[in-house]
Amino acid sequence: MADFQNCDSCISSPLELFERVTAQGEKVRSLKAEKASTDEIDAAVKLLLSLKVKYKAATGQDYKAGSPPVDFSPMSNNGPTTALDEDFVDPWTVQTSNAKGVDYDKLIVRFGSSKIDKELINRIERVTGKTPHHFLRRGIFFSHRDMNHILDAYENKKPFYLYTGRGPSSDAMHVGHLIPFIFTKWLQEVFNVPLVVQLTDDEKYLWKDLTIEKASEYAVENAKDIIACGFDINKTFIFSDLDYLGMSPGFYKNIAKVQKHVTFNQVKGIFGFTDSDCIGKISFPAIQAAPSFSSSFPQIFKDKKDIQCLIPCAIDQDPYFRMTRDVAPRIGYLKPALLHSIFFPALQGAQTKMSASDPNSSIFLTDTPKQIKTKINKHAFSGGKDTIEEHRKYGGNCEVDVSYMYLTFFLEDDDKLEKMKQAYTSGALLTGELKKVLIETLQPLIAAHQQRRKQITDEMCNLNHI
Ligand code: TRP
C-alpha cells in the first residue's frame, strides 16, 4: 500500500534513485541486445525516463552514468511538483504533475489490467443482489484482474477467499489507509467469505529504519484499527509476518516454491531492486505472494489447495501480484484475482497520495475533531477561485478540489454529492462551505472509529495474540 496502503516512507534516497536509474539503463540495453519486443523496450525506456526525471527532481542534477550524487537538494514533498510530466507509480512512490491525479486509464494500459466497467458492476449487483458499494459506483475501485472468475465461482457455489494487507510503518494510520479495508469489509459481508489480512512488519523492518520490536509493535497497533473496520471475527484471520511465518509450515513451503520460480533478474525488472539492496528485500515479494494460495492457511482451508483468492488493494501493489500470477500456474496454483483502487490524495493535492510521514498531508485516525477541522481548513487544496466575486462568477473546479475528492470517498449519499458538485461548479457553493460539509462528514466517522478501537483495545487486554 504505497502510501495509501503502503510505504509512507519511501521517497527513495538520491543514492537509491541513482542505482535504480543505472539498473534500468542496464535493463534497456539488455532488452535491446536480446531483440525483445518493441512494447517491452518502450515500457522499459519509459520507466527509465521517468526515473531520470525523478532523480533530477530529488537532486537538482541530471543523471550521469558512473557519477553517483554527491551534493543534492532534497526533494520537497509538501507541495505539488510541476517538473514531472510522467506519472510514476510503484509500491514505494506515487507522483504525477497533474493536479487531477494519476491518469488511471493509462495505468490500466501500462499494467495490463482491465477496467471495472458498468457491465462488471451490473454483474456484481445481479450476482450478489446488493447495491454496489459507492467505491465501485464512483470508480474508486476502478481496475481488476479476473473478477469474472470470482463471480463465476460464486454463482457455481464454489468457495473463494479474500486477502489484503498493510505494511505497519508507524502506529499512526490515516483515513486513506482505511479505503481497502472499508471495501474489503463490504466484500466480506456481501459474499460471506473468509478473509486473511497480512501485516508485513518484516517488510517495514527491511525497508525502514525500524527495529524488529518496533515493527511488531506497530503491527499490533495497526491490527486494532483494522479490526475496528468491523470484519466478521469468525471469518477473519489477521497475522503479522514476524509472528506467523515461523510457525506455519504451509506458509513457508509456499514462500520457498515462489522463491524457486522467480529469478533475481525478474524482481529487478518488476521492483527496480539493485545489486546493493539487501537480500531480505529481494526475497520479500515471495512473502507477499504466499497468502494468495489457500494452502498457506491449513488451519482455515484444511487440505484444500485450490481455493480461489481475491485481493482488494491499491493499484501500487499490483507489481507483487503480477509476479504472483506469473508463478502461480508454474507451481500448480490458481492465479489470484484482483480489485485495484485509486490512491487517496494528499491534503495538498492529488499529485501524490496521503502519506503518514508528512503529518500536514494527512488526517489521522487519532485526530481530534478540532485537528480535523484545522487541517482541512488550512491545508486542503481548493479548486475554488481566489475571491468570492470570482468564485460566484466562474465557479469552482471539482476535478482538482481535494475536499470534493474526499467527499467522493466518504459521503455516501449520491444525491447530496451530486448537488454539491453542481453548486460548487456553478459558484453557488463556496470553498468554505464545501470544506464545512467535509469536516462534518469526517468528524463523526473518525470519532466512531476511535470508539470501536478503544473497545477492541479493552477486549484485547484479555487476549495474548492477534
Ligand atoms: N505491502 C503492503 C504495504 O506496504 C502490505 C500488503 C501485504 C498488502 N499484503 C498485501 C496490501 C495484500 C494489499 C494486499 O502496505
Residues whose N, C-alpha, C, O or C-beta is under 5 A from the ligand:
A	BS01	LIG	M1 Q5 N6 C7 Y163 T164 G165 R166 G167 Q198 T200 Q288 P312 C313 Q317
